[in-house]
Amino acid sequence: NKKIIEVLRENHKLLHVVTYEHSYPVCWRHKTPIIFRATKQWFVGLDAGNDSIRDRAAKAIAETSFYPSWGRARLEGMIKNRPDWCVSRQRSWGTPMSLIVHSETGDLHPDTSRLLEVVAQRVEERGIDAWFELDLEELLGKEAKDWKKVRDTLDVWFDSGTTHNSVLSRRDDLSKPADLYLEGSDQHRGWFQSSLLTGCAIDGKAPYKSLLTHGFVVDGNGRKMSKSMGNVIAPQKISDTLGADVLRLWVAATDYSGELNISDEILKRVVESYRRIRNTLRFLLANLSDYDVDADKLELNQWLEVDRYAVQMTQRLQKNIETEYERFEFHHVVQKFQTFCSEDLGGFYLDILKDRLYTSAENSIERKSAQNAMWHITHSLLRLMSPVLSFTADEAWSIFSRDDKDSVLLYTWYEFPQIDEDLLVKWDRLRSLRTVVQKKLEEIRSAGDIGSSLQAEVVVTASGDDYDALSSLEDDLRYLFLTSSLELVKNDAREFTAEVKKSTHKKCERCWHYRPDVGAALQHETICGRCISNLSGGGEQRRHV
């Protein structure tokens, strides 16, 4: 600066002065130029000895799991190319280095190990100021005049990097190495690295089994959040206005391997996703409100086939989600869970289940079978969602278990009853055929020919395995397609086709099916024979749907 130039000029030591523009480091906090000073510092030699810390670190990295996987190459490169670690700082606060050196040579005191233990004991008893207030005569006696205390403090990354030694190694309820260290992507040069180096120095290995790296939160346009830009969204505000579980769902649903975008529009979509999940739970809990797990339990061979399939389908979901949790792929967990609730349950199983739940006799096998299946499904879903939607899962669990002092967070994954896995293959195919028919029904509905699928009479032509799968459902087949009437025709020469026409029959006011026997009973002019049987007779018999 100008002052230094003047001093050089006055001492006739200035050779030349020229002004030019160049890049220069600036303090990120104060926004002022950084002035460099060449001073003596303390270093950790990473290449000292035959079994150096750098070599140990390279081996430890190879034995560590990384999420995402590119973190391995990033940390490897930093360790390979970094210089020795400067661990001393000239700050008025921090952890003191607590070293004693010779006043003239600067050499460490020959009894340094013992002196460090003495100082550590004093700090433990009196606090950190015990070192700064210490008179060397208390430790060294008459020879104190030849020695001096090092006033430097430790690099803060040394403090945080040794938490594995000060926490994991000293608590009986914790184990070392840690299962997982997780932080932002900037910590490959920070905490991840300092923990690795200190762990390799102390134990010869990394203090963690796995490293998870996440990006930073940015606004909807990908810009860094800044008060001056007015694009900061406070987590507390989200929690207070939308609920903590909406915030948790946004975090889990976002791919953390990159930057995490958030905006009011994004949160609206998250709220809608949360609402769909909550509505699914409400349906399940409402229809289990009168279910007694002991009195209403049925043997598996008494269940309807689609109910066994639904439970098998949920078990498949649980296996997939368990795998995603183990990989820390939380956005895949949320994606699979949402898809299951909206498509597998809402778009299929619960959709076709409504007729049986609402029209079958209250204590019939048909209704109890559905409740048995829903009981197992709910058990699994609440446990699967609890790591993400913890508050909602616990709220639903208190209703489901009928014990407001119990918590779903005390349970591990659900253990399902053993069900024939062949049902998955069969019913996955039936659902694909159902999609074809639904598409045809939607075309007719959009044209204004029918109001709903129940107003349609459908003729399905199939062959081979498709015909066998469909015909196995017998008279229950129409419930799979949500139609009032369905005729199955076998024709090995034709591909699967569906023909739809509007029913000419009356609508039953109870089940909404269009049936030829609506009004056949004089005492019940507006309902069909099936509903009369379910209300006052022996009830309809179903085996499949």
N, C-alpha and C positions, 0 to 999 in steps of 0.2 A: 504494500500500500504506500501511499504518499510519504508517510512518516519514515518508513524504512528506507525509501529512496533518498530522502533528505539526509538521513544519518550516513548512508553510504557515500553520498556526495561530499559531505563535510569531512569525512575521513579519507577522501581521495581514493576511494575503493570502488567507484562506479565506472564501469567501462563503457556502457552504452544503454540507452533507454529508448524503447519503441513501444507504441500502443498497437495491439492487435486483438481480434476477437477469437475466442476459443471456448471449448466446452470445459466446464469446471463443476466439480461436485458441490452440491448445496445441501445443507442440513434439512432433512425432511420435516422436522418439527418446527424449526425457527425460520426456515426459508432464507437463511443467510449463508454466504460462502464459508466453506470449511477451510481452516488453516491447519496445515500438517506440520507436526514437530517430530523430529527423529529423537526418540528417547529409548532408554533401556527398558525391556519388558521381560516377562516370564513366559516361556513357551513349553508346550507339551510336544516332545519330539516324536512324530508319528512313525519314523523309520528307524528308531534306535533298536539295536539288538537283532538277533536272528529271527525271533518270533515277534515282529513289530506290531504295533497297534494297527497300522494300515493293513498289514497282511491278515490280521485277525478279523478286521472289519470286512475285508473283501470276502473272506470265508463265511462270515456271519450273514452277509447280504444274500449269498447264494442259498442259505438255509432258511431264509425268511420268506413268507408269503406276502405278496403285494396286491393291493386292491386300490385302483386298477393296476394291471400288470406293468404298465409303462413306468411305474414308480421305481422299479428295480434298476432299469438302465439310468434313470435320472440320479438316483443316489449313488450308484456305482461310479458314474462319471465324476460326481462331486468329490467322493472320497479319493479316487485315483489322482485327481489333479489338484487337490487343495494343498496349501502349504502347511507347515507346522502350526499348531493351534496356539495363538496368543491368548493366554488366560488371565492376564493382568489388566486392570483398568485403574485410571487415576481419577477416582470419583470420591466425593465426600460421604457417600452412603454405599451400602452393599455389604456383602460377606467379606470380612478381612481375610487376607491370605495367611496371616498369623505366622509369618516367617521371620527368622532372626538371622541377619547377615553381618559379616565383619565390616567394621567401619571403613577400612582402607581397601581391602581386596574385593569385598562384595560376596565372598564365599559364604555358603550356608553354614550354620553352626553344626559342628560334628555330631551333636546330640539332638538333632532336629526332630527325629521321630518321637523321642520321649517328651520334648518340649511341646510338640503339637498336642499330645495327649493331655498334658497339664493344662494348656490353654483351653482345650476343648471342654475339660471338666469345669473350668472356671466360667466359661461362657454358658454352659448348661445350668450352672447354679445362679449366675448373676445377670445373664443376658449378654447381648452382643457388645455392649459398651465395656465389658470386662477386659477385652483386648486393648481397646483404645486408651483405657485408664491405667493399664498395667505399667508398673515401673519395672524395668529389666532387672534391677537389683533384687527384686523379690524372687526371680528365677535364677539369676547368674551370680549373685553376690558381688564380690570385688571385681570380677572380670567383666562386669556389665559395661564398664567404660570403653571397652574395645568392640562392643557390638551395638547394633541398632535394629529397631523394628522396621519391617517393610510396611509402608503405609498404603500399599496398593490393595484394591479390592478385586474379588474374582469376577470374571465375565459372568453375566447373569445366565448365559446359556449353560455354564458349568453348574450353576445352582439347579436349574430345571432339569438338566441332563443327568443329575445324580438322584433324582427322586426314586428311581428303582432301588437304590441302595438305602435311602432314608425311609422309604415307605414299604415297598414290597418285601424287602429283606428283614424288616423289623416287626411285621404284623403277622400273627398266627393265622388270621382269617384270610390272608392273601397269599398268592403263590408267585413264584418267579421262575421263568420269565412270564411277563404278562401275556395274556391271550392276544391282546390287540392294543396298539397305539393308534389314535386317529387325530388328525389335525388338517389344517389347510395346506395347500400345495407349497406355500412358502417355507414350510417346516422341514423340507428336505435339507435345507441349509441351516436350519435352526434346531428345534427340539429333537427331531428324528436323528439328526447327525450327532448332536452332543450326547444324546442318550446312548447311541451306538458306540461312540468312542470311549466314553467312560465305562460302559458295560464291558467292552472288550479289554480295557485296561485292568478292570477289577476282576472280572470273572472269565475273561477269554471268549465271551460270546455276547450276542445281542440280548438286551433285557426284554425283548418282545418276540413273539412268534409270528405276528402279522402286523403289517402297516397299512392303514387305510388313509388315502388322501382325498380330500374334497376341494371343490372350487369355492369361489367367493360369491356372495349374494350380490346380484346386480339388478337394475330395474328392468322393466319390460322391453326396453330397447337395447339392453346389454351394457348400459353405462354404469360405472361405479357409483355407488350411493354417496351423496354429498349433501350436507345441510345447505350449502350455498346454491346448489342446483335445485333444491326443494324436492328431491325424489326419494327421500328416506321414508321407509315404511317401518315403523317401530313394532317389534314382535309383541310387546305388551299390549299395544293397541289392537292388534289382530286377536290376541287371546281374549281381551276384554269385550270386544264387539262380536266376534265370530265364534269364540270358544277355543280352548287350547287344542282340542282334537283336530280342528280345521288347520291350525298352524302345523301340527304334527303330521297331518296327512299331506300338506304341501311339501314339507321337508322330505318325507318318505317317497312321495310320488315323483320327485325331481331327480334326474340323473346327476349325482354329485360328482361324477368324474370330470364334468365341465363346470362352467359358471352356473349358478342357480338363479334363474330369472324369477322376479316377483313383481306383480302389479295388481291394481284393483281388478282388472279384467281376468288375470290369471286366478286370483282368489275367488272370483265369482264361479269359475269353472270347478275349482276345488270344492266350494260349498255345494254345488250341484251334485258332484260325485259323492260327497259325504251324505247328502240327503237321500240319494238312491240306496246307499248302504244301510242307512238308518231305517228307511222304509221297508227294506227286506227283513231287517230284524223285527220291526213292528209286526209284520205279517206273521212271521214265525212264532213270536211270543204270544200274539193274540190267539192264534189257533192251537196253542199249547196250554192256554189258561186253565182248561178243565181236564188236562191230562195228568193222570196219576201213574208215575213210573212203575209202581208195584202192581196196582190193580189192573192197569190197562196194557201191560206188557204182553206182546205176542211173540210166539216162536217165529223164527225167520221163515219157515215153510208156510206160515199163515199170511205172510205179507204179500201184497200185490207186487207183480214183477217190476213195475216202474218205480215202486218205492225202494226195492232192493237196488235197482240201478242208480237211483238218486244218491243213496248212501255210498255206493261204490264210486260214483262220480266225485263225491265229496272227499273220499279217501284218496283218490287220485290227485285232487287239488292239494290236499294236505301234504302229500309226498313232494309234489312240485314246489310248494311254498317253503317247506322245510329246507329243501336244497337251496332255494334262493336266499333264505335267511343265513344259511351257512356260508354262502358266497358274499354276503353283505350287499346283495343286489336288491335293495329295498324298493326301488322303483318297479322292479319286476314283480315283487310281492304284491304291491298295490295294484298293478295292472292285472295280474291273474285274479286277485280277489274281486276287483270291480267287474271284470268280465264274467266271473262265475255268478256274481249276484245279479247282474243285468241280463245275461244271456242264458246261462245254464239253469238258474233258478227263475228269475223274473220272466224271461222269454220262453221258457219251456216248462220246467217241472211245476213250479207254483201256478203257472198259467193253466195247465190242464188239471191241476189238483183242486182248483176252486170248485168245480162242479161236484166233486166227491165230498169235499169238506162241507159245502153249503146245502147239498141236497140229500145226501145219504142219511140214514137213521143215526141218531146221536151216538148210540152204543154199538153200531154195526162194525163188523170186521173191516169193511171198506174204509171207514173213517178212522178207526183205531190204527189200521195199518199206516195210513198217512201220518198220523201223529207219532207213531213209533219212529218212522223215518225222519220226520222233522226234529224229533228230540235228539237223535244222533247227529244230524246235520248242524243243529244249533250248538251243540256241545263243541263240535270241531271249529265252527266259524268263530265263536267268541274267543277261543284260545288262539286261533290263527291271527286274529286282528288285534289282540291285546298288546303286543309290543308297539304297535303304531297308534291305534285308537284306544288308548288305555282307559280313559275316563268313560267313553261310550261302552266299551266292553264290560267294564265293572258295573255300570248302571244297568245294562241288560242282564248281566249275570245275577244281580240281586233279585231281579224279577224271575229269571229262569230257574234259579236254585231255590227261590222263595226263602232266602236267608240273607238279610241285608248286612250281616256281619261277615259273610264269606266274600272272598275275592277271587276272580278268575286268574289273577296274577300269581296265585299260589299253586297253579296247576301246570303240568307240562302238556305236550301234544296228546290229543285224544287217541285212545285205543279202540278201533272199530271192531264190530263183529265180523266174522269170516263169511264173506259172500262170494259166490262164483264170479270170477273175473270175466268169464265169457259174456256176461251180460253187457259189459262195456262195448265189445265189438258189435254185438247185435243191436243195441240201442243207439249207438253212435250212427249206425247205418240207418236205422229207423228215423232218426232226427234229420238226417240229410234228405231222406225222402219226404219228410214232413215239410222241409223248407221248399221243396219243389211245389208241393200242393199249396202251401201258404202264398207263394208267389202268384200262382194261378188265381187263388181266391182274392188276392189284393187287386189284381187286374180287373176282375169282375166287380169288386166293390168300388174301385175308382171310377168305373164306367157308370155307376149308379144303379146297377142291376140288383144288388143286395146291400143290406145295411151292415150285417156282420156275418162272420163265417157260419154261425148257427142257422142262418137263413138259407144256407146252401145245402144242396144234395150233390154228393160227389161220387163219380165212378172212376176208380183207379184201376189201370191195367198194368200188370207187372209180370215178370218171369223169373225163373231161376231162384237164386238166394233171396232176392228182394220179395218175391211172392211168398216164399216160405216164411220169411221174417214177419211179413204183414199178416199172413193167414194165421200165424200162431197166436195172434191177439184176439182172434175169434170176434165175438160181438162187441168187444171193447174197442175195436179199431177206430170207430167214429170219435171216441173221446181223445184219441191221440191227435186227430186233426181238428178237433173242436168244431165238428159239424154235426148237424142233427141226423144225417143219414149218410152212410158210406157203403158203396158196393165195390167189392174186390173181384176183378176179372183176371183170370190167368190166360196169358197169350205169349208163348215162347218166341213168337216171331216178331214181337214189338218191344220197343224200349219202354221204360216207365213213363206213363202218361197219366194225366188227370183231366177229367171233363167235369165242368161245374154248371149247375143250373139252379135257378131259384126254386125253393120249396113252395108247394101249393097248399101246404098244411097250416093249421092254426098254431100260434105261439103259446106255449105253456107259460102262464104268468109266474110260475114258481121257479122253474129251471131254465126258462127262455128257449128251450129246444122247440123246434117245429115238428110236431109228431101227428100221425093220423089218428091217434086215440085221445087227443085233447077234447074234452067234453063228452067222452063216451060214458062216463059215469054221471048220472043225473044230479047226484048230490055234490059233484065237483065239476062244474061246467067249464072252468077255465084252466084246469091243470091236466097233465097227462097221466097215463096209467102208471108210469114209473114213479112219479111223485106220490101218487095215492098209495102205492105199495110201500114206499119209504116212510110215509106218514103214519099209516094205520095198518099196513099189512106185514108180510114177512120181509119186505125190503128187497131191492135188486141184488143180484149176485154178480160180483166182478172178480176176475182172477188176475188181470193184467194191468189195466189202466183205470 
